[in-house]
């Protein structure tokens, strides 16, 4: 039928050498950090969670 969309994870060994992150991985890491930062700012100003989903 074809190749599976999701491959099972494979353990890396020390013999494979170093692997560097791609620009896409770095971009999504940055997006995640910004999302966590914004969420923590909102929760710090209102610990009850008001405004977390919608701006008041």
Jmol script that loads the backbone (N, CA, C; Angstrom):
load data "model"
ATOM      1  N   UNK A   1       0.825  -1.187   0.000  1.00  0.00           N
ATOM      2  CA  UNK A   1       0.000   0.000   0.000  1.00  0.00           C
ATOM      3  C   UNK A   1       0.867   1.248   0.000  1.00  0.00           C
ATOM      4  N   UNK A   2       1.953   1.226   0.676  1.00  0.00           N
ATOM      5  CA  UNK A   2       2.813   2.404   0.708  1.00  0.00           C
ATOM      6  C   UNK A   2       3.516   2.520   2.051  1.00  0.00           C
ATOM      7  N   UNK A   3       4.231   3.571   2.168  1.00  0.00           N
ATOM      8  CA  UNK A   3       4.986   3.809   3.390  1.00  0.00           C
ATOM      9  C   UNK A   3       4.060   4.364   4.474  1.00  0.00           C
ATOM     10  N   UNK A   4       4.294   3.951   5.715  1.00  0.00           N
ATOM     11  CA  UNK A   4       3.470   4.421   6.829  1.00  0.00           C
ATOM     12  C   UNK A   4       3.712   5.907   7.074  1.00  0.00           C
ATOM     13  N   UNK A   5       2.658   6.606   7.493  1.00  0.00           N
ATOM     14  CA  UNK A   5       2.789   8.032   7.778  1.00  0.00           C
ATOM     15  C   UNK A   5       3.614   8.281   9.031  1.00  0.00           C
ATOM     16  N   UNK A   6       3.471   7.404  10.020  1.00  0.00           N
ATOM     17  CA  UNK A   6       4.199   7.558  11.275  1.00  0.00           C
ATOM     18  C   UNK A   6       5.097   6.348  11.457  1.00  0.00           C
ATOM     19  N   UNK A   7       6.371   6.608  11.581  1.00  0.00           N
ATOM     20  CA  UNK A   7       7.318   5.520  11.797  1.00  0.00           C
ATOM     21  C   UNK A   7       7.552   5.337  13.292  1.00  0.00           C
ATOM     22  N   UNK A   8       7.815   4.125  13.744  1.00  0.00           N
ATOM     23  CA  UNK A   8       8.105   3.924  15.162  1.00  0.00           C
ATOM     24  C   UNK A   8       9.422   4.605  15.532  1.00  0.00           C
ATOM     25  N   UNK A   9       9.535   5.079  16.776  1.00  0.00           N
ATOM     26  CA  UNK A   9      10.764   5.750  17.184  1.00  0.00           C
ATOM     27  C   UNK A   9      11.955   4.796  17.176  1.00  0.00           C
ATOM     28  N   UNK A  10      13.115   5.339  16.878  1.00  0.00           N
ATOM     29  CA  UNK A  10      14.343   4.550  16.831  1.00  0.00           C
ATOM     30  C   UNK A  10      15.341   5.167  17.802  1.00  0.00           C
ATOM     31  N   UNK A  11      15.924   4.339  18.645  1.00  0.00           N
ATOM     32  CA  UNK A  11      16.924   4.838  19.579  1.00  0.00           C
ATOM     33  C   UNK A  11      18.204   5.183  18.834  1.00  0.00           C
ATOM     34  N   UNK A  12      18.771   6.314  19.192  1.00  0.00           N
ATOM     35  CA  UNK A  12      20.044   6.717  18.586  1.00  0.00           C
ATOM     36  C   UNK A  12      21.185   6.164  19.429  1.00  0.00           C
ATOM     37  N   UNK A  13      22.237   5.810  18.775  1.00  0.00           N
ATOM     38  CA  UNK A  13      23.422   5.347  19.496  1.00  0.00           C
ATOM     39  C   UNK A  13      24.502   6.417  19.408  1.00  0.00           C
ATOM     40  N   UNK A  14      25.514   6.300  20.237  1.00  0.00           N
ATOM     41  CA  UNK A  14      26.597   7.282  20.217  1.00  0.00           C
ATOM     42  C   UNK A  14      27.432   7.150  18.948  1.00  0.00           C
ATOM     43  N   UNK A  15      27.314   6.033  18.270  1.00  0.00           N
ATOM     44  CA  UNK A  15      28.085   5.818  17.045  1.00  0.00           C
ATOM     45  C   UNK A  15      27.527   6.621  15.867  1.00  0.00           C
ATOM     46  N   UNK A  16      26.291   7.098  15.972  1.00  0.00           N
ATOM     47  CA  UNK A  16      25.673   7.831  14.872  1.00  0.00           C
ATOM     48  C   UNK A  16      26.160   9.269  14.781  1.00  0.00           C
ATOM     49  N   UNK A  17      26.786   9.760  15.792  1.00  0.00           N
ATOM     50  CA  UNK A  17      27.292  11.125  15.746  1.00  0.00           C
ATOM     51  C   UNK A  17      26.256  12.152  16.157  1.00  0.00           C
ATOM     52  N   UNK A  18      26.629  13.405  16.022  1.00  0.00           N
ATOM     53  CA  UNK A  18      25.753  14.499  16.423  1.00  0.00           C
ATOM     54  C   UNK A  18      24.689  14.767  15.365  1.00  0.00           C
ATOM     55  N   UNK A  19      23.599  15.328  15.813  1.00  0.00           N
ATOM     56  CA  UNK A  19      22.519  15.718  14.910  1.00  0.00           C
ATOM     57  C   UNK A  19      22.164  17.163  15.232  1.00  0.00           C
ATOM     58  N   UNK A  20      22.052  17.988  14.230  1.00  0.00           N
ATOM     59  CA  UNK A  20      21.701  19.387  14.465  1.00  0.00           C
ATOM     60  C   UNK A  20      20.217  19.594  14.178  1.00  0.00           C
ATOM     61  N   UNK A  21      19.642  20.598  14.836  1.00  0.00           N
ATOM     62  CA  UNK A  21      18.227  20.912  14.649  1.00  0.00           C
ATOM     63  C   UNK A  21      18.028  21.651  13.330  1.00  0.00           C
ATOM     64  N   UNK A  22      16.884  21.421  12.725  1.00  0.00           N
ATOM     65  CA  UNK A  22      16.552  22.134  11.488  1.00  0.00           C
ATOM     66  C   UNK A  22      15.936  23.488  11.849  1.00  0.00           C
ATOM     67  N   UNK A  23      15.850  24.374  10.856  1.00  0.00           N
ATOM     68  CA  UNK A  23      15.250  25.688  11.085  1.00  0.00           C
ATOM     69  C   UNK A  23      13.787  25.549  11.478  1.00  0.00           C
ATOM     70  N   UNK A  24      13.101  24.565  10.934  1.00  0.00           N
ATOM     71  CA  UNK A  24      11.694  24.356  11.273  1.00  0.00           C
ATOM     72  C   UNK A  24      11.542  23.965  12.735  1.00  0.00           C
ATOM     73  N   UNK A  25      12.397  23.066  13.214  1.00  0.00           N
ATOM     74  CA  UNK A  25      12.351  22.675  14.623  1.00  0.00           C
ATOM     75  C   UNK A  25      12.629  23.865  15.531  1.00  0.00           C
ATOM     76  N   UNK A  26      13.592  24.678  15.171  1.00  0.00           N
ATOM     77  CA  UNK A  26      13.913  25.858  15.970  1.00  0.00           C
ATOM     78  C   UNK A  26      12.761  26.855  15.969  1.00  0.00           C
ATOM     79  N   UNK A  27      12.105  27.023  14.822  1.00  0.00           N
ATOM     80  CA  UNK A  27      10.968  27.936  14.730  1.00  0.00           C
ATOM     81  C   UNK A  27       9.836  27.482  15.647  1.00  0.00           C
ATOM     82  N   UNK A  28       9.488  26.195  15.603  1.00  0.00           N
ATOM     83  CA  UNK A  28       8.397  25.715  16.444  1.00  0.00           C
ATOM     84  C   UNK A  28       8.778  25.723  17.921  1.00  0.00           C
ATOM     85  N   UNK A  29      10.038  25.539  18.246  1.00  0.00           N
ATOM     86  CA  UNK A  29      10.488  25.708  19.632  1.00  0.00           C
ATOM     87  C   UNK A  29      10.259  27.140  20.087  1.00  0.00           C
ATOM     88  N   UNK A  30      10.576  28.097  19.232  1.00  0.00           N
ATOM     89  CA  UNK A  30      10.379  29.507  19.555  1.00  0.00           C
ATOM     90  C   UNK A  30       8.893  29.827  19.723  1.00  0.00           C
ATOM     91  N   UNK A  31       8.051  29.291  18.847  1.00  0.00           N
ATOM     92  CA  UNK A  31       6.606  29.503  18.962  1.00  0.00           C
ATOM     93  C   UNK A  31       6.097  28.953  20.290  1.00  0.00           C
ATOM     94  N   UNK A  32       6.574  27.794  20.687  1.00  0.00           N
ATOM     95  CA  UNK A  32       6.163  27.188  21.955  1.00  0.00           C
ATOM     96  C   UNK A  32       6.594  28.050  23.136  1.00  0.00           C
ATOM     97  N   UNK A  33       7.808  28.567  23.105  1.00  0.00           N
ATOM     98  CA  UNK A  33       8.307  29.418  24.190  1.00  0.00           C
ATOM     99  C   UNK A  33       7.473  30.687  24.302  1.00  0.00           C
ATOM    100  N   UNK A  34       7.138  31.299  23.179  1.00  0.00           N
ATOM    101  CA  UNK A  34       6.315  32.513  23.203  1.00  0.00           C
ATOM    102  C   UNK A  34       4.924  32.197  23.750  1.00  0.00           C
ATOM    103  N   UNK A  35       4.346  31.080  23.362  1.00  0.00           N
ATOM    104  CA  UNK A  35       3.016  30.705  23.853  1.00  0.00           C
ATOM    105  C   UNK A  35       3.030  30.483  25.364  1.00  0.00           C
ATOM    106  N   UNK A  36       4.034  29.812  25.872  1.00  0.00           N
ATOM    107  CA  UNK A  36       4.142  29.591  27.319  1.00  0.00           C
ATOM    108  C   UNK A  36       4.361  30.908  28.039  1.00  0.00           C
ATOM    109  N   UNK A  37       5.168  31.777  27.471  1.00  0.00           N
ATOM    110  CA  UNK A  37       5.432  33.082  28.075  1.00  0.00           C
ATOM    111  C   UNK A  37       4.159  33.920  28.162  1.00  0.00           C
ATOM    112  N   UNK A  38       3.402  33.975  27.072  1.00  0.00           N
ATOM    113  CA  UNK A  38       2.155  34.758  27.070  1.00  0.00           C
ATOM    114  C   UNK A  38       1.146  34.174  28.054  1.00  0.00           C
ATOM    115  N   UNK A  39       1.047  32.855  28.108  1.00  0.00           N
ATOM    116  CA  UNK A  39       0.126  32.218  29.044  1.00  0.00           C
ATOM    117  C   UNK A  39       0.512  32.523  30.480  1.00  0.00           C
ATOM    118  N   UNK A  40       1.803  32.483  30.783  1.00  0.00           N
ATOM    119  CA  UNK A  40       2.241  32.777  32.154  1.00  0.00           C
ATOM    120  C   UNK A  40       2.001  34.238  32.509  1.00  0.00           C
ATOM    121  N   UNK A  41       2.137  35.152  31.550  1.00  0.00           N
ATOM    122  CA  UNK A  41       1.834  36.566  31.810  1.00  0.00           C
ATOM    123  C   UNK A  41       0.362  36.755  32.155  1.00  0.00           C
ATOM    124  N   UNK A  42      -0.514  36.101  31.397  1.00  0.00           N
ATOM    125  CA  UNK A  42      -1.951  36.220  31.646  1.00  0.00           C
ATOM    126  C   UNK A  42      -2.304  35.626  33.004  1.00  0.00           C
ATOM    127  N   UNK A  43      -1.754  34.458  33.324  1.00  0.00           N
ATOM    128  CA  UNK A  43      -2.059  33.820  34.601  1.00  0.00           C
ATOM    129  C   UNK A  43      -1.446  34.574  35.774  1.00  0.00           C
ATOM    130  N   UNK A  44      -0.336  35.263  35.571  1.00  0.00           N
ATOM    131  CA  UNK A  44       0.263  36.049  36.648  1.00  0.00           C
ATOM    132  C   UNK A  44      -0.603  37.254  36.982  1.00  0.00           C
ATOM    133  N   UNK A  45      -1.242  37.836  35.969  1.00  0.00           N
ATOM    134  CA  UNK A  45      -2.091  39.000  36.217  1.00  0.00           C
ATOM    135  C   UNK A  45      -3.469  38.599  36.736  1.00  0.00           C
ATOM    136  N   UNK A  46      -3.903  37.376  36.459  1.00  0.00           N
ATOM    137  CA  UNK A  46      -5.206  36.905  36.919  1.00  0.00           C
ATOM    138  C   UNK A  46      -5.109  35.402  37.177  1.00  0.00           C
ATOM    139  N   UNK A  47      -4.742  34.995  38.403  1.00  0.00           N
ATOM    140  CA  UNK A  47      -4.535  33.572  38.692  1.00  0.00           C
ATOM    141  C   UNK A  47      -5.777  32.700  38.504  1.00  0.00           C
ATOM    142  N   UNK A  48      -6.960  33.301  38.481  1.00  0.00           N
ATOM    143  CA  UNK A  48      -8.184  32.518  38.293  1.00  0.00           C
ATOM    144  C   UNK A  48      -8.334  32.053  36.843  1.00  0.00           C
ATOM    145  N   UNK A  49      -7.544  32.612  35.945  1.00  0.00           N
ATOM    146  CA  UNK A  49      -7.587  32.175  34.549  1.00  0.00           C
ATOM    147  C   UNK A  49      -8.489  33.001  33.668  1.00  0.00           C
ATOM    148  N   UNK A  50      -9.062  34.082  34.204  1.00  0.00           N
ATOM    149  CA  UNK A  50      -9.903  34.947  33.379  1.00  0.00           C
ATOM    150  C   UNK A  50      -9.070  35.595  32.286  1.00  0.00           C
ATOM    151  N   UNK A  51      -9.566  35.578  31.086  1.00  0.00           N
ATOM    152  CA  UNK A  51      -8.834  36.153  29.967  1.00  0.00           C
ATOM    153  C   UNK A  51      -7.851  35.193  29.329  1.00  0.00           C
ATOM    154  N   UNK A  52      -7.808  33.977  29.827  1.00  0.00           N
ATOM    155  CA  UNK A  52      -6.879  33.006  29.246  1.00  0.00           C
ATOM    156  C   UNK A  52      -7.333  32.602  27.844  1.00  0.00           C
ATOM    157  N   UNK A  53      -8.642  32.414  27.661  1.00  0.00           N
ATOM    158  CA  UNK A  53      -9.154  32.001  26.358  1.00  0.00           C
ATOM    159  C   UNK A  53      -9.552  33.184  25.499  1.00  0.00           C
ATOM    160  N   UNK A  54     -10.152  34.204  26.157  1.00  0.00           N
ATOM    161  CA  UNK A  54     -10.611  35.377  25.416  1.00  0.00           C
ATOM    162  C   UNK A  54     -10.161  36.622  26.152  1.00  0.00           C
ATOM    163  N   UNK A  55      -9.825  37.640  25.418  1.00  0.00           N
ATOM    164  CA  UNK A  55      -9.443  38.914  26.033  1.00  0.00           C
ATOM    165  C   UNK A  55     -10.677  39.567  26.632  1.00  0.00           C
ATOM    166  N   UNK A  56     -10.515  40.140  27.817  1.00  0.00           N
ATOM    167  CA  UNK A  56     -11.635  40.821  28.477  1.00  0.00           C
ATOM    168  C   UNK A  56     -11.559  42.299  28.244  1.00  0.00           C
TER     169      UNK A  56
END
end "model"
wireframe off; spacefill off
backbone 0.3
color backbone group
